[in-house]
Amino acid sequence: MRKDEDHIDKQTEVRHVLRRVKTALELAIVARAPTELLNRLGRVSGLLDAVSQLPVAEGPAQAMTGELIADGMAAVVAWEKWQQGRTPTA
């Protein structure tokens, strides 16, 4: 049962990160973020979306999942850092 739980947890984590990355991408587009940041968010969003459609318990998706999750979170952090640098403070 533990293997099934790990599989479900990994799928849930991929979907959660994918939602965060897609939201960051949408906001970055509206904010006219630099092209490099948009491309990074778009790349990882597409890859996470593709991996989320595959079984992550085995095969190529399993090999990519950990790195994609880390890339996704790093891209979101980069977006948040860029956004904070542009947000006026009172």
Secondary structure, 3 states (H helix, E strand, C coil): CHHHHHHHHHHHHHHHHHHHHHHHHHHHHHCCCCHHHHHHHHHHHHHHHHHHCCCCCCHHHHHHHHHHHHHHHHHHHHHHHHHHHHCCCC
